[in-house]
Amino acid sequence: MNKTHNIHDKRLADAWATLQTHADSGLPLDPDPSRIAFADPEFLLRRETRGIRMQLELMKPDLEMRKHGIENTVVVFGSARFRSEEESRALIAQAEAAGDAPLVERLRKLARGSHYYEQARAFGKLVAEYSNDKEPEDKLFICTGGGPGIMQAANRGSYEGGGLNVGLAIALPMEEAANPYVTPALSFKFHYFAIRKMHFMMRAKALVAFPGGFGTMDELFEIITLVQTRKSKPVPIVLFGSDYWKQLVNFDFMVDEGVISPGDVNLFEYVDAPADAWDYIKKFYKL
């Protein structure tokens, strides 16, 4: 039987005592060959121990998600810069009051995408409400990158719908903490993008990509490629906001140039409403 050890137990407490003393005193942590290996950050952060760190990033979220019954997820991507309609108006008003014309212009451009925030929020709520009365093996859980914008919106909708939801945050200077709607016990932070991507796909039963930038494109094409090359089982891939995606990526041109096959454009579906995205996923799985 597995037993979770209390970090304050004597067997483990001694290993951390030196670290705590240094932290409390503001002292640098110098290399020390006598320090227990698993309690030695200087050792664990060496280049040679990168593989161990990656294993830990793979293992920790996996164990926690299993414990909470998270087996099937609907992954939602999209811009971290979109805000709710209410917050967008408030930010524009603040910038206008400060007389910052360039910021006002930028915020007004972003405000054009506020409806995507509200639609992602509505979609997250649909998924949560569907799953609330289902057996554990049939539940679907919203999973996002844990950040602001579209990610926050989907987590928020799930939260408002009474569901658990997952946030797979990445350690970035501009994102210090996960958004407040991620279920605290399922709020994870990663250093390695590659391991984070693995966790997105390990339980994904669908992907919904809202308009976004480099990060959204990166995750979207990663998953399309995995399905295209059959490294992953087919899953419904939804491109939310047909005007945006059709202007951004000319898939028909790629077919004409022969760099993708005609059938590859059937790997995803364009939608423009939360209910249509959810209906496509339900139809795919005959829910």
N, C-alpha and C positions, 0 to 999 in steps of 0.2 A: 504493500500500500504506500503510495507516495505521500510524503509529509513535507509541508512547506515550513522551512526553518525561519524562525524569528531572528532578524538581524541583531537583536539585542541579546540573544543567547550567548553565553560565555564563549562557546566554541568559535563563534563568528565575530563577537564584539572585539576581541583582542586584535583581530586582523585589521579592523577599521580604526582602532584607537589612534594610531599615528596620523592617519589621514585627517581625522577630526581635529586633533591637536594643531596640526599645521594650518588647517582651514580657519580655526578659531583665532589663531595668532597671526594670520596673514602672512605666513612664511611660505617660501617657495618649496615645492616638493622635489627634492633632489633624488637622483637615482640611489637605490639602496638594495644591494643584492640580498639582504636578509629579510626583506619584506615579502609576505606571502603573495604568490603570483597573482591570484584572482583579486587581491585587494591592492594591486599596484598599478595605478593609472599610467605612470611613466612607462611601465613595461607593456601594458595593454595598448598604448598608443604608438608603439613602435611600428615601423613599416613591416617588419617581419610578422607581426601579429594581426595584420589586416584580415587574413582569412578567418581568424577567430572572431573578430568583431563582426564580420559579415554573417557568420553562423549565428551569433547571438541576435543580430537584428532579424534574421529569418525565424529564429525559434521563439523569441519572447512574444511577439504579436500572435503567432500561431497558437501557442499554448493558451493565451488569454481569450482569443476568439473561440477556441474550442470549449473553454470553460463556460462561456456565455451562450453557447449554442449558435454561434454565427457560422453557418455553413454555406449559405447562398446569399450573394450580394448583387445589388444593382449599382454599378459604378457610375458616378456622375462627374464629368469634367466640365470646365468652362472657365472663363476669365475671373481672376481674383480681383479685378478692378471695378466690376459692376457693383453698384450699390442698390439698395431698395429705393423706390420712388421717393419715399419720405426722406431718407438720408441724403439722397442726391439733391433734393431741393434745399435741405439745410446746408449742405456743403457749398452749393452755389451762392446761397445768401451770405454765408460767411466770407467767401472770396470777394463778393461784390462789396461788402462792407469794408473789407481791407483794401479795396482798390487794386486788387491784383488781376489785371485784365487777362494776361496769358493763362493764369490758373482758371479763371472763369470760363475761358474758351475751351480749355481741356476738359473741365468738369461737365460742360454742356454737351460735348461730344460723347463722353461716357454716359451721360444721362439718357442718351438715345437707347442705350442697352438696358435701362432699368427694368423694362418689361420682361427681359430674360430672367432677371432675379426673381420676379414675382412668379414666373412660369416654372422655374426650377423649384421654387418653394411649394407650389401647388402639386408638382409632380412628386416630390418627396412625401407629401402628405398622402397622396393616392397609394403609394407603395406601402406606407405604414398602416393605413387603414385596412388595406387588403389583408395584411399579414396578422393583424391583431388577434383574430379568432382562429388562426390556422394551427395545425399541429407543428411542433418544432421543425420537423424535416421539410415542411412546406412553406415556412416563413421566408420572406425576402427582406433584406436589410439594405438600406441606403449606405453606400460607402463613398467617401470623397477624399480629396487630398487634405481635408481638415482646415483649410485656410479660409480667407474671406471671399466675398463676391459670390459667384455661382455655387461654390462649395458650401459656403455658409447657408445659402438659400436652401439647398437640398437637405442639409442637416436640419435646418430650422423647420422645414416642412415635415420631416420625419418626426421631429420632437413634438410638433404641434399635433401630429396624428397619433401620438402615444406610443411610438415605436423606438426601439433601440437603434442607434446608428453608429457608424464607424468613421473615424477620421485618421487618415494616414498622412500625418504632417511631415514636412521635410525641414531640417534645420537650415533656415535662411535668415540673413540679416534683417530682411523686411517683414518677416513673419515670426515673431517671438513666441507666440502661443497659438494653440488651436482655437477655432471659433467657439463661442460659448454654447452652441447647440449640439456639439458632439457629446455622445454619452461618455461621461468621465472615465469609466472603466474600459472604454474602447477607444481612447484617445492616445494614439501612438506617435512617436517622433522618430524619424530616420535620419541617418547621415548619408547613406548610400542610395542614390536614385534607383540603381539596379535592383536592390532588394525590395525597395518600396514598390517597384513595378511588378515584381513577382507576387507580392501580396495582393495587389489589385487584381491580378488574373487568377490566383489560386482558388478564389471562391466566386468569381464573377459569373453571373448567369445572364448579364446584359450590360451594355455600355450605352450611356446617353451623353453625347458630346454637345454641349452648348457652345455658342460662339466664344472664342478665346484666342490667346496668342501662342507663343512658342511652346509653352508647357502643354497646352491643350493639344496642339498639333503633334507634339512628341508622343503623348500618351495614345492619341487616336491612331496614328500610323503604326505604332508599336503593336496595338491589338489587331488592326486590320491585317498587318503582315503575318502575325501569328496564326490568324484564321486562314488567310490566303495560302500559307505554306503548310497548313494542317499540323502545325506544332501545337495548336490548341483546338479544342472542339468548337464547332460553329456556335456562336452566340448572337443574339440580336444586337446589332450596332445601329444606333439611332443618331442621326445628325439633326439636331434641333435648330430650326431657323434656316429654312431652305434658301432664302435669298442670300444670306450671309455665306453659307457653304458653297453655293453654286458660283458666287462671285470669287470666292477665295481660292477654290481648287477646281480646275477644269478637268474633270475625270474623263469626259468624252474625248478631249484632246489627247489624253494619255492613251486611250484605246486606239485612236487614230494613228498615233505614233508607234503603236505596237509594244509599248513598254508595260502595259497590263493587258489582260485578256478581257474580251467583251463581258464575260460572266462575272468579272471581278466587281463591276459596278452594282451587282446584286448582293454584295456582302453587307450593304448598309441601306438604310431607309431614311428619306427626308421626312420630317414632320414639322408642324408649326403650332401644335397645341399639346398641353400636358396629357389630355385624355387620349390623343392619337398616339403619343409615345407609349403610354401604358397599354393601350389596345394592341399595338404591334407586338409588345413583349408577351402579352397574354395569348395572342394568336399563335405566336411562335411555339409556346409551350402548351397550348391547348388548356389554359387555366380556366 
